[in-house]
Amino acid sequence: MPKKRTILFFTVVVISFVLMTYQNKKGHRVSGNAFNSLLSSSHSVAQSFIDALKRPFKRLALREEDNVMLKKRLGTLLMEKEKYQAALLENKRLREVLKFRDTQNSYVAAARVVARGVDHWTNTLVLDKGIRDGLARDMAAVTPKGLAGKVFQVSDSYANLLLLTDINFSAAVRLQESRHEGVLSGTGTRKCVLKYVPYEEEIKIGDIVITSGLDSLFPPGIPVGYISRVDNKGRGGNFQYIEVMPFQDNARMEEVVLVR
């Protein structure tokens, strides 16, 4: 832009010089006021031309500023929306937990999951409740969906929860419909296995598995999962190979209820 202004200035000077030379040749002298008026008019024309060139760029700059402000506002609104949705989901989960708590005669406390276990070979969680809240070792942890695990370590303010998918977990269970009994064990994966069910027992995919209470650890009748696979063709030994898919997904667990 400064380069264009310089070119226009020199152009005006050259034109003025030519006019002065022409008038001198004619024998007339251009007065100082007329020359100043000519320079002023030329400068006005040049400035108008420069302003006309700048105007579109100013508009673009203003639009860019507006776009930046709108993007910031949009980002703020999206963050507020996410917080609002998260609060709604949390309230829904808490209502379900509180409603479920009222149905448990052996209720002790409700706890929130605050961390995952540091050992990748185990399936454990850390809860925000401990001895001060009435928690003790071997208490069962349940959710509105079903059995989650048991407390295996507890301090004053925190507790470690052993999930039912851990290889060290086991619970006495039975099939809800046929009442066949067995022992549920974790595998370290998403699924569990139902052990000690003889080949002569008829097991169907989709059968519901619940706690039996025969191990004196878990109250009877807590939903555990459903039969997802049955192999009764014989793998050696005297029992069928049965896989159980837990109702409660460990990755989606955020609150639990502790019961005696």
C-alpha positions in Angstrom: 0.0 0.0 0.0 2.8 2.6 0.8 4.3 1.8 -2.6 1.1 2.7 -4.4 0.9 5.9 -2.4 4.4 6.9 -3.5 3.7 6.2 -7.1 0.5 8.4 -7.0 2.5 11.2 -5.3 5.2 11.3 -8.0 2.5 11.1 -10.7 0.8 14.2 -9.2 4.2 16.0 -9.0 5.0 15.3 -12.6 1.6 16.4 -13.8 1.9 19.6 -11.8 5.4 20.3 -13.3 4.0 19.7 -16.8 1.2 22.1 -16.2 3.5 24.8 -14.8 5.8 24.4 -17.8 2.9 24.7 -20.2 1.5 27.8 -18.6 5.0 29.5 -18.6 5.3 28.8 -22.3 1.9 30.5 -22.8 3.2 33.5 -20.9 0.9 33.0 -17.9 1.9 32.3 -14.3 -0.1 29.9 -12.1 -0.8 31.5 -8.7 0.4 29.8 -5.5 -3.2 29.3 -4.4 -4.1 27.5 -7.6 -1.1 25.2 -7.3 -2.0 24.4 -3.7 -5.6 23.7 -4.7 -4.4 21.4 -7.4 -2.2 19.5 -4.9 -5.0 19.2 -2.4 -7.4 17.9 -5.0 -4.9 15.4 -6.2 -4.2 14.2 -2.7 -7.9 13.8 -2.0 -8.4 11.8 -5.2 -5.4 9.6 -4.2 -6.6 9.1 -0.7 -10.1 8.2 -1.9 -8.6 5.7 -4.3 -6.4 4.2 -1.5 -9.4 4.0 0.9 -11.4 2.3 -1.8 -8.7 -0.3 -2.1 -8.5 -0.8 1.7 -12.2 -1.1 2.2 -12.6 -4.8 1.1 -9.6 -5.9 3.2 -11.1 -4.1 6.3 -14.4 -6.0 5.8 -12.5 -9.2 5.5 -10.6 -8.5 8.7 -13.8 -7.7 10.5 -15.4 -10.9 9.3 -12.4 -12.9 10.4 -12.7 -11.3 13.9 -16.4 -12.2 14.0 -15.6 -15.8 12.9 -13.0 -16.2 15.7 -15.4 -14.8 18.3 -18.2 -17.2 17.0 -15.9 -20.2 17.1 -14.9 -19.4 20.7 -18.5 -19.0 21.7 -19.4 -22.3 19.9 -16.6 -24.1 21.8 -17.9 -22.7 25.1 -21.4 -23.8 24.3 -20.2 -27.3 23.4 -18.3 -27.7 26.6 -21.3 -26.6 28.6 -23.5 -29.1 26.7 -21.1 -31.9 27.5 -21.0 -31.0 31.2 -24.8 -30.8 31.2 -25.1 -34.3 29.6 -22.5 -35.7 31.9 -24.5 -34.4 34.9 -27.7 -35.9 33.6 -26.1 -39.3 33.1 -24.6 -39.2 36.6 -27.9 -38.2 38.1 -29.6 -41.1 36.3 -27.0 -43.6 37.6 -27.2 -42.3 41.1 -31.0 -42.6 41.1 -30.7 -46.2 39.9 -28.2 -46.9 42.7 -30.4 -45.3 45.3 -33.4 -47.1 44.1 -31.4 -50.4 44.1 -30.1 -49.6 47.6 -33.6 -49.5 49.0 -34.2 -53.1 47.9 -31.1 -54.5 49.7 -31.8 -55.5 53.2 -28.0 -56.0 53.8 -27.0 -52.6 52.5 -23.8 -51.1 54.0 -22.8 -48.1 51.8 -22.7 -46.8 48.2 -19.2 -46.1 46.8 -17.8 -44.4 43.8 -15.0 -45.8 41.6 -12.0 -43.5 41.8 -9.2 -45.5 40.2 -8.3 -48.7 38.3 -5.9 -51.2 39.7 -2.2 -50.7 38.8 -1.6 -54.3 38.0 -2.5 -55.1 34.4 -2.8 -58.8 35.3 -5.6 -58.3 37.7 -9.1 -56.8 37.4 -9.4 -54.4 40.4 -10.9 -51.1 41.2 -10.4 -48.5 44.0 -13.5 -47.2 45.9 -13.8 -44.0 47.8 -15.2 -45.6 50.9 -13.4 -47.6 53.7 -13.5 -48.8 57.3 -15.0 -45.5 58.5 -18.0 -46.1 56.2 -18.6 -49.6 57.5 -16.8 -51.5 54.7 -15.0 -54.8 55.5 -13.1 -57.5 53.7 -15.2 -59.9 51.5 -18.2 -57.7 51.3 -20.1 -58.1 48.0 -20.2 -55.2 45.5 -23.3 -55.0 43.4 -24.9 -52.7 40.9 -28.4 -52.4 39.5 -27.3 -54.7 36.7 -25.8 -57.4 38.9 -22.8 -58.7 40.8 -19.6 -56.7 40.4 -17.1 -58.3 42.8 -16.0 -58.3 46.4 -13.8 -56.2 48.7 -10.4 -57.8 49.2 -8.5 -55.0 50.9 -9.7 -52.0 52.9 -8.2 -49.0 54.7 -9.8 -46.2 56.6 -11.0 -44.2 53.6 -10.6 -46.5 50.6 -11.2 -50.1 49.5 -9.9 -52.3 46.7 -12.5 -54.2 44.8 -11.7 -57.6 43.2 -13.9 -57.8 40.1 -15.7 -61.1 39.2 -13.7 -61.3 36.0 -10.4 -61.5 37.9 -8.6 -64.9 37.8 -8.6 -65.0 41.6 -12.4 -64.5 42.0 -14.9 -67.3 42.6 -18.5 -67.4 43.8 -21.0 -70.2 44.4 -23.8 -69.8 41.8 -26.8 -71.6 40.3 -28.9 -71.4 37.2 -32.1 -69.4 37.9 -34.4 -71.7 36.0 -33.0 -75.3 36.4 -31.3 -74.6 39.8 -28.2 -76.4 38.7 -25.3 -75.4 40.9 -21.6 -74.6 40.2 -18.8 -72.3 40.9 -18.2 -69.1 38.9 -14.6 -68.1 38.3 -12.9 -65.2 36.5 -10.7 -65.7 33.5 -9.0 -62.3 33.3 -11.0 -61.4 30.3 -14.5 -60.1 29.7 -16.1 -63.5 30.3 -16.2 -65.9 33.3 -16.5 -69.7 33.4 -19.0 -71.9 35.3 -17.2 -74.9 36.7 -18.2 -78.3 38.1 -21.3 -78.8 36.1 -21.6 -82.6 35.1 -22.2 -83.6 31.5 -25.6 -85.0 32.3 -26.9 -81.6 33.3 -28.7 -79.8 30.4 -27.3 -76.2 30.1 -28.7 -73.8 27.5 -27.3 -70.7 26.1 -29.1 -67.7 27.5 -29.7 -69.3 31.0 -29.5 -66.8 33.8 -26.8 -67.3 36.5 -27.4 -66.0 40.0 -25.6 -66.3 43.3 -26.6 -69.3 45.5 -25.4 -68.0 48.9 -23.7 -71.4 49.6 -20.3 -69.8 50.0 -21.4 -67.6 52.9 -19.9 -64.6 51.1 -22.5 -63.4 48.6 -26.2 -63.0 49.4 -28.4 -65.5 47.4 -30.3 -64.4 44.3 -27.9 -61.7 43.0 -27.9 -61.7 39.1 -24.5 -62.5 37.8 -24.7 -63.0 34.0 -26.0 -65.4 31.3 -24.7 -68.5 29.6 -22.9 -67.5 26.4 -21.2 -70.7 25.4 -21.5 -74.4 26.2 -19.1 -77.2 25.2 -20.4 -80.6 26.4 -18.6 -82.6 23.8 -15.9 -83.5 26.3 -12.6 -81.8 26.9 -11.4 -84.4 29.3 -12.5 -84.6 32.9 -16.0 -84.9 34.2 -17.5 -81.5 33.7 -18.7 -79.3 30.9 -17.0 -76.1 29.7 -19.4 -73.2 30.2 -18.8 -69.6 29.6 -20.8 -66.8 31.4 -21.1 -63.2 30.2 -21.5 -60.9 33.2 -24.4 -58.4 33.2 -22.1 -55.7 34.6 -19.5 -54.4 32.2 -16.4 -53.4 34.2 -15.5 -50.7 31.8 -18.8 -48.9 32.5 -18.8 -49.2 36.2 -18.8 -45.9 38.2 -20.7 -46.6 41.3 -21.4 -49.7 43.4 -23.4 -50.7 46.4 -21.7 -52.7 49.2 -23.7 -55.4 51.0 -23.0 -57.9 53.8 
